[in-house]
Amino acid sequence: MALTDVIALAPPWLFGEGVGVVKRFFSASKDVTAEARRALFHLTVLFIAAGVLLALFRYLWRRIAFDTSRYIEYDLRETFFNHLLKLSPSFYDDARIGDLISRASYDIEMI
């Protein structure tokens, strides 16, 4: 996650560098020099690369976080269901089925 945050700082910085290149080269002369083109090209490539890396790392971070939460949710549901199977039939005479279903679905999902 920290790497994603560091990469997220790159596009604004690169954009600022691009503005600096434009100001530096175009204030001195009205012609576009090869050096200015090269500098802007490199900054553009770095800008695009930073955007792609940022998207990739954000995707991976979300994938890891969501997959982990789904595995934990699955384990909690399975543990809860196995516990319900071990309870005596008399428990179900007093228990409200709607509460049990709510705990098995919504409450576990909210954890």
N, C-alpha and C positions, 0 to 999 in steps of 0.2 A: 504494500500500500504506500509506503514511503517513497518507493521508486516511482510509482504513478504520480505522486504529488510533485516530485522533482521534475519529471518529464512534462507535467502540466505547466510548469514555469517557462519551458523552452519557447513555445509559440509566441507569447507576448514579447519575450526578449528578442527573439529572432525578427519579429516584425519591427521592433524599435531599431534594431541594427539595420534593417532594410531602409527605414526612413532616414537613418543617419547616412547611409551610402548614397541615397538619392540626393540629400541635401549637400553632401560633400562634393560629389561629382558634378551635379547639375548646377550648383551655384558658381563653380569655377568656369564652366563652359556649357554652352547649349547643346553641344554634340555628345552623343552617347559613345563613350570610349569602350574599348574591348575590356579594359580593366573593370569598368562599372558593370558591364554585362556579365562578366565572369563572377564578380562579387554577388550580384543580384541572383544569378543562376544558382550559386552555391547556397545562398541563404534560402532560396525557394525550395531547393532539394532538402535541405535540413528541416525547413518548416513542414514540408509534406511528410518526411520521415518521422518527425516528432509527433505529428498528428496520427500517423498509422501506429506507432509504438504506443501512444496514449490510448488509442482505441483498443489495441490488443491487450494491454495490461489491465484496463478497466474490465474488459470482457472476462479475462482469466480470473480476476479478483471476484467478480460477481458470480462466476461459475463455481468457484471454490466455496464461496460463502453460501450460496443457495444449495449446492449439493450437500454440504455438511449439515445444513439445517434440515434438509429433507431426510437424511440418514438418521439424525437424532430424533426427528418427529416419528419416523417409522419405528425406531426402537422403543420410544415411549408408548406408542399405540400398542405394539406387540406385548410389552410388559403389562400394560393396563388390561388388555384383553385376556392374557394368561392369568392374571390375578382374578378377573371376573369368573373365569372358568373354574377356579379352585374354590370359590365361595359356595356355601351350602345353598340348596334351593330355598330354604326359609328366608335367606337374605333378600331374595327377589320378591317375596311377598310384601315386605315393608318398603323396599326401594322403589323410587319413582323411575320408571324406564326412561322418561324424557331427560331426567338429570344425568343418567348414565350415558345416554347417547350424546348429550351435550359435552360431557367430559371427554368422551372418546373421540369426538370430532373437534369442536371449536376450541375447547379449553387446551387441549394438547397442541393444537395448531398455534395458539397464541403464545405458548411457552417458547 
